Amino acid sequence: MLQRLRKVGIFALGLAMMAGFLLGNVAQAASTTSTSSGLAALRVTTTGNGSLTMTPGEVKDVTVTWQNVGNQTWKNDGAGYISLYTYGPKYRVSAFDPGTWLSASQVKRISEASVKAKGTATVSFQLKAPKTEGKYSETFALASEGLAWVTGGDFTLTINVAKPVVAAVKTIAPSSVAAAPSISPIPGGGLSAILAMQSANKVKAKAGKTVSLTAGFTNTGKTTWTSYGLQTPDVSVASASSVSFTNLTWTGSKLAYVTGTKVKPGETAYVNFAITAPSVNGTHEAKFQFTANDSVVTDATIDIPVTVTDGSAETVTVSTSTTEVAPVNEDDAILGNEVAEPTIRVGVLIVDDETDNQVVITSKESDYTVTDTQGNLLAEMAMGKNVTAYWDGTRYIFDRGNGKEKSSYPLRFVPKTANAVMTVTNFDRTVTRGSSNADNTFRNVLELRYNDVKTRTWLINELPMEYYLKGLGETSNDSHIEFQKALITAARTYAFYHFTRDTKHDAEGFHVDAYSDQVYKGYGQEARTPRLTQAVDATKGEIVTYNGETAITAYFSRSAGKTLNWSDVWGGSVPWSVSVPVPCDVGKTLWGHGVGMSASGALCMANDGKKWEEILKYFYTGIALDKRW
């Protein structure tokens, strides 16, 4: 059996998954109790996405929402009521207590009188910044009074306390200057953005239902954003609908506001926000405006038709969308999620002594350009011509045959033919890693980027999601096609989960790496596995979801007869990752972390005639499959 598994490539999974399923934004356990108490939460939204900037002494409102993913009803009064406490360490006295908390360590109770399983709870409270400037980290956690901490109810706020920067104003005598002509201000000060993705392009929900959404906006201008968010539109661009989508997480007209995070030109900012389904039945247009650097960005909007059921029948405002949405069968919102195919960024090579601390890049398929991340053209390169590039400790150096040229910004190597193959000629895995293939070819853009977080330089491959999946080395070409479809769908979901959150490797400038996340070998793997390419094409855009949200889909090589609960390995509560028996693995040795889908068990099911959808729904409890693009 071991020889057979090696033949179909199952053990390739161990390279990425055995070391642990490293996560960027999944709430973990906040207590020493297990989920057997039935108290479990999944955080939905946080003011500022958990990052705040305050001036000394400033008081700021903060709102956090959680979904009740346990099996007990939460209440804000009586025995075992749910409230927020300081944590890390528990019951500490916080310097941010404004005097409006319940006590020095107990912040606030949940706002709702009662929250059933799958419902949403809210805690709104105030923070008062201390007088001392600096960066603070404040951790809080939900608790059931006198009973237990709520698993997954913890979160940390990163707060930068700093005095406001006041620009100097130079006064000029009126007689020394001519009167300035009257001009109309340019909205957004010349800022430019486009909607890159949205987690739903249509919603159907019962009246009053809170719906959590994510939108991504790419910076297409030349100015770095230091703040961004979403707000309701002004009267001139407002929807014809007079209904309200206001949610408790909003601050006035602001749905979300993020500061303290720089978004450079070419990068994408992701905004998590929530809306409340209006009280009036029918389809209503939810339209919101993107802002950057505290200015409206012209034409950067998000527009979602929301179909309401179980509300009043007073007025119906029909959107221009002709898309029909399936009936609502339960309390949860139904999200229609067809969006543009994401462009994912993959860390493929740490540039160190393996390649003499430099990369030599060319393309044998296309002419290409060298640009920087500010969009400046640095060089035009003919097909087959090499560029040597590296970070010298202070700036980027590249040599195209004209001597050393310098750049203050990361370098991008962009083929003029979209998705053409680029080659790193001085990277050969057969020489440095004992591999069977060089695997030094990658579709589309390569980017050389140094980061001082881990003081290292990465070569990053930027390409469409489906081409990324075709380059994965998680199984071989001759494994069963239904198994391949199941595995690829889990892999797509994992990558999309981190794409939408953009937190795991954000400090280093990419979404996933080619090793610890999922084994990615680039174009060489794609060329060697045409049947795997068929599996990718057959499942294009398919994502695993739970209650309408993108699920995190762990998978591993082989179980010992059953999979493990998420909480058994990583703590916290992930309701779709619970233990299920794997008959084909009985008597075997566990290979991997044991959570989610057993690859050997999935292969066995495929060989027994099960379809890929059945396989996924067996290993991930209560999930749905949603075609996103």
N, C-alpha and C positions, 0 to 999 in steps of 0.2 A: 504493500500500500504506500509506503514511503517513497518508493521509486516512482509510482504512478503520480503521486502528488507533485513530485519534482518535475515530472514531464509536463504537467499542465501549468506549472509556474506558481502554484499556491504559495510556496515558501518565499517568493519575492516579496510577499506582503510583510514578512517579518522585518525587512529593512526599515520600513517607515512606521510600523504600528507597534512593534514589540517594546520599544523604548518608552511608550506611554503616549496617550492621545492628548497632545499638548493643546490647550484651548486658550482662546484670547478673551472671550466675553461671556462665559457661562457661569451663572451664579453658583457658588459652592456652599457647602453646609456652614451654617453659622453657629451650630450648637454641637454639644457632645452627644446629643440624643440622636437616635436613628429615625428614619422616616416611618417607622412602625407606629408612631404617635398619630400619623395622618396629617401632621402639620407641615406643609411644604408650599413654597412660593417660587415663582419665576418672575424676576424683575422685568418690567415692560418699558417704563420710561423714567428718566431722571432729569431734573432741570439742568440744563447745560451739559447733558450727557455725562454728568459727574465731574465736570471741570468748571470751576468758578473763579472769577476775578473780582476782588472786593477792595475798596479803599479802607484804610484804618478807621474803625468805628462804624463802618457802614452796616446797616441791617438789610438783609436780603431774604426774600421768600423762596423757599425750596419746596418742590412737590415731587414725590416718588410714587409710582404705581406698581403694583404686583398683580399677577394672576394667581389665584388660589388653585394650585395644582395638587393639593392633597385631597383627602376625603372627608374633612371636617368643615362645618360652616364656621366662618369667623364672625365675631361680634365685637362691638366697641364698648360693651358694658356687660356686667354680670361676671360670673365665674369664668376664668380663662380668657378674658377679653384680650384682644390683640393690640399691642402698642409698640412704639419704637423706643429702643434704649441705646445708650452709648455702648460701644463695643471695641475690643482690641486695645486695651483690656476691657473686660466687662465692667459696667457700672462706674466708669471713670467720670471725673468732672471735666467737661469740655470747656475750653477757652472761648468757644463760639456760642455758649448759652446766653441768649439776650435777656433772660429773666422771664420769658413767656412760656418756658417749658413746664411740664408737670412737676418736675423736680430737677435737681442738678444732673441726674443720669437718665431720667425717663423723659423722653422728648414729647411725643404726642400719641394719642390713640388713632386708629384708623377712622376716617371720616364717615364711612358707611355704617349704618346700624347693623347690617347683616350682609355677609358675602358668602354665597354658596360656592361649592366646588366649581371651577372654571370661570367664576366671576372675577371682577377686578376690584381691588382695594386701593385706597389712596391715603397717604399721609402728607399733610401740608404743614410746614413749620418754618420758623425763622432762624436765621443765623446772624450773629453780630460779630463782625471781624474784630480781633484784638488790635491794640494800638501798635504793636510791634510788627513791622513788615517782614515778609518771608513767605515761604511755601509750606503749607500745612497739609496734613493728611488726616481726615476725620472719618472714622469707621462707625457705622451704626448697624443695628440688627433688630428684626421683628421678634417679639416674644409673646407667648400666651401666658398671661399673668398667673404666676404660681405653678405653671405646668412645665413648659419647655420652650426652648428657642425654636423658631420656625426655620426649618431647613431651607436654605436658599434665600432667606430673608435679609441677608447681610449685604452691605454695599459700602464703598469708600468714596468720599468726595475729596478731590484734589483742589485745594483753594490757594490761590496766589493773592496775598495781601500786599498791595503796593499803592503808593501815593499816585494820584493822577499826574500825567505828564502834560504840562501846559506849554504850548509852543510860544516862543518869544515873538512879540509883535513889534515891528519897526515902524516908527512914526515918521512920516515924510511931510514936510511943509506943503500946503496946498499950492503955493505959487510955483513950486519946483516941478510939478507934474501936470500933464494935460489930463483933462477929464476922460475917464475910461468909457469906451462905448458900451451901450446897453446890450447884453447878450443873454440868451436863455441858457440856464444851467443844463449840463448833460446829465441825465439820470444815471446815478451810480458812479459819477465821476469817471466815466470811461471804463468801468468794470464790465466784464463780459463772462457769461456762463451759459452752459447748455445742460439740459436735463439728461443725465447719462443713464439713470435707471430709476424705477419705482417698483416697490414690492407688490403693488397691485394696480391694474389699470381699470378695475371696476370692483365695486363692493356691494354685497347684499347683506343686510342685517336687520334685526328687529329694532324698533324704535327705542332709543335710549341706550343702545349697545355701544360700548367703547371699542373702537377698532384701532389697533396699533399698526403703523405703517412706517416705511423707510423710503427715503428718496436720496439719490446721489446726483450732485451737480459738479460738472467738470469746469475748472478754471480755464477759460479760453482767452483770457486777457493777458496782460503783461505785469499785473500787480499782484503781489502775494496777499492772500486774505489772512487777516488776524482774528476775524470774527465772522460768523455766518449764521444764518437761521432761516426760518419761515415765518411769515406773518399773513394776516388776512389782507386781501387787496383793498386799495382805496376805491372810492366810489366810481372813478372813471373806468376801472377795469373789473369791477365786481360782477359776480354772477347774477343772472336774472332771478335766481332763486332767493326768496326772502327768508328761508328757513335758517336755523342756526346749527352749526357743527361744533359749537364751543364745548371744550372739554376741561375738566378740572386741572389738567396739567398745564393749561395755557396761562401765560402772564399777560393779561390784557389782550392785545391784538397779536401777541407773539405766541406761535405754536411751539417754537423751539429756538434756542439761542445758545451758540457755542463760542467760547472765547478761549484764548490761551493755546490754540492749535493753529499752526501756520499751514496754509494750503497754497503751494506754489503753482505757478502757471503749468498747466498740463496735468496737475493732480486733481483728485476727486474728493469732495467733501460729502459725508453721509449724514443725513439728518433723520433722527428717529422722532416721531411725533404721534399723537393720538387725536382722533376725532370722535365725536358722539353722533350716532345716527339720529337724524332729526325726528320729531314727533309726528310728522305728517307723512302718510303713505305716498308712494310714487318714487320717481327717479329724480334726484336733485344733483346739481353740479357743485362739487366741492372744489373750489379754485383757490390756490394759495400762491403767494409771491415769495421768491427767494431773495434774500438780502446778503450782502457781503460788506465787511468794513462799515457796518451800520448804514448802508445805502441800498436803495432798491436797485436790483440788477434787471434792466429792461429785458423783457421777453423771456426771462428765466422764471417760469411758473410751473406748477403742477396742477393737473386738472383731472379729477376722478369722479365719474358718475356713481352716486350712492343710491341704491334702491332700498326703500324702507318698507317693512311689513309690520303688521300688528300695531300700527299707529292710528292716528285719526285720519278720516277720509275727507278733510276739509278742502284741501287744495292739492293739486298734483302739478309739479313742475317737471316736465319731461326734458331730459337732456338731448343733445343732438346725437348722442351715441345710439346706434341701432343694435348694439350687442345685447343678446338676451342672457339672463343669468338664471341658473337653476334655482328651484324653490328652496327655501330655508326649511330644514327638517329639525333643527334644534336651536338652542339659544346662541350658538356661536355664529360669528359673521362668516359669510362666504366671500372669499377674495378671488377676483379674476386677475391672473398674474402674468399675462403675456407682456413681456418687456423686451427691449433690445438685448441681443446677445452681449454679455459682459466681456470686457477686455481685462484679462487677469494678468497680474504681475507676479513672476515666479523667480525667486532667488536660485540661480542655477550654479553659481561658482563663486566661492570666496577666493579672491585674487591674492595669493600668497606665494610662498616659494615653490609651490607645485608648477606655477607658470612664470617663475622668475619675477613675481610681483607686477606683472603686466599682462595685457591681452593683445593678441594680434588678430584683427578682425577683417573679414572680406565677405564677398558674396559671389558665388559662381552662377547665380541665376538672375541677378538684377544690378543695375547701377544703384548707388545708394548715396545718402548724404550723412554728414556729421553735423549735428546740431547740439546746442546745450538745452537744458531744461527750461530756459527762458524763451525758447523758440528762435534763437539766433542761429542763422546758417553759418557754419564754420568751414565746411569743405564740401565739394562735389566730387564723388568718387566713381570711377568707371568700374564696371563689373570685372572682378578678378584682381583689382588693386587692393593692397593691404594698408591698414592703418594700425600702428602700434600706439597703445594708450595705457596710462597708469596715473595713480595719485601719488604725488611726490612728498606728501606731508603737509603741504600748504595749498596746493592747487592741482588741477587736472592738466596733464601733458599729453599731447598726441602728435604723432609724426606720420605724415602721409608721403614722405619722401622729400619734403622741403625744409627739413630741420624741425626742431622742437617748437611747437605752438602751444599756447597756454589758454586755460579757461578757468574762471572762478566757479563755474557751475558744472554739475554732472554732465557727462557726454552721452549722446544718444546716436546710435547707428541705425538709420532708417532706410529700408529698401524702397526704391521708387515703385516697384511692383508690390502691391499689398500682399503680405503673408509669404513673400519669397523667402528662401532659406539663406540664413547668414551662417558663416563658419568661423569658429574660434580656432585658428590654425595651430596655435601653440598649446592647445589643450587636447590631450589624447589619453583616454582612460586605459587603453591597452598598455601604455608605457608607465603611467603613474599609479594605476589602481588595479592592475592585473585583470582588467575586464576583457570580454571577448570582442567588444566594439569600442570605437573611439568615442562615439556619442558626443560630438562637439559641434553639431549642427542644430540650429533652432530657427523656427519660423518667425518672421516679422521683426520687431524691434529688439535690439540689445541696448542696455544702458549700463554705464559704468558709474557707480555711486558709492562714495565713501560716507560712513556715518561715525560720529564720535561717541555714540551710545555704547557700542562694543568695539570701537576703534578698529574697524576693518572695512575693506572694500568688497562690495558684491558686484558681480555681473548679473543683471536682471533681464529676464526675457519677458517681453510684453506682447501678448498675442490673444486672439479670440478664445473664449472658453472651450469651444468644441475642438479646436486644434490642440489645445493643452491636453485634453482628455485622450486624444489620439496618440500623444507622446508618453502616456503613462506606462510604467513597467511593472504594474501590479499583477499581471497574469500573462500567460503566453498566448500565442496565436491560435493554438489548437485546442484550447479549453472549450467547453460547451457554450454555444452562442447565447443561450438563455442565462447561463451563469455570467457571461461577459456583460450582458445587458444589465443584470442586477448589480454587478460590481461597479460598472461605469456610472450607473445612476446614483449609487451611494457616494462614489468619488466626486461626481458633479455637485451633489448636495453639499458635501463637506467643503469643497472649494467655494461654492456660492455663499455658504454660510459665512466664511471668513471674508469673502469679497464684500458682502453687504455691511459687515461690521468694521472691517478695515482696522482691526486693533491688534491682531496677534503679532505681526511683524511691522507694524506701522512705523516704528522708530527707525527701521532699516530700509523702508521705502518699498515694500512689496507685500503681497497678500499671503502667499504660501511659499515654502521652500521646496527644493527638489529631492529632499532626503527624509527629514523627520516627519513631514506632513504626509506626502504621498510621493512614491518614487517616480520621478519624471526624467526621461532621457532624451526628450526632444524629437527632432525630425527622424533621426536614425531608427528609433523605436517605431514611429509611425510607418516608415517604409518597410519594416520587417513584419508588421502585424496587420495585414489587410483585413482579416476577419474581425479584429478588434475595432478597426475603423468602421466596419459595417454595423457593429453593436453601438458605437457612438452615434452614427447617423440614424439608426433605427429608434434611438431614445432621445433624440435631440431636444434639449430644453427641459427634460423631465426632472423634477425635483421632488424629494420626499418632504412632506409637510405634516405638521401636527397642529390641529386647531387653526389652520390657515397660515401658520408661521413656518418658515424654513426650519427643518429639524437639523440637529447635529447628528451625523450618521457614522458612528464608530464601526470599524470592521477589523477583523484580525484573521490569522491563518487557520487555527484549528482549536476546538474546545476539547474538554475531557468528557463530553456527554451532555453538557448544558452550557448555555451562555451565562454570564454573570450580570447582576444588577449594576447599573451605573454607580449607585451609591456604595456598592461593595468595593469598588476600585478607586473612584475619585470623589466620593461624598456627594452631597447635594441630591436633588431629585430631578430626574429626567424621565418622565412617565412612559415614553415610548421605548426606552432602553431598559427593559426588565428581563429577568431570566426566563429562557424558554428551553425545553429539551431539544437536544440534537442527536437523534438516534444513531446516525451514521458515525458520530464521533465517540460513541460509548467505548470505553476501554483504551482510548487514545490518551496521549499526553497533551496538556494544554500548550499551545504555541501562540503566544501573543498575550494581550491584556485580557481577553475574554469577554469584552463588552460589545454588544451589537450583533453584527452578522458574522458568523463563522464561515470563512470562505470554503473550507472543505465540506461543511454541511450544506452550504448553498450549491456547491458543485454536485453533490450527491442528489439533492432535490431536482436539479436540472436534468441529471442523467435519468432520473425516475419519471421525467415527463412534465415537471412543474414549469410554469412560465415565470418570467422574471418578476412580474408584478406580484404573483403569489409568494415568491421567495422573499421579496422585500417586506410584504405585509406579514409574513410569518415571523421574521426576525425583529422587526420594528413594530411594536404593538400599537394599534389604534391610529396608524398613519394613513395619509392619503397621498396620491401621486398627482402632481400638478405640473402641467406644461407651461413653463415660464417664457420661453422664446422659441 
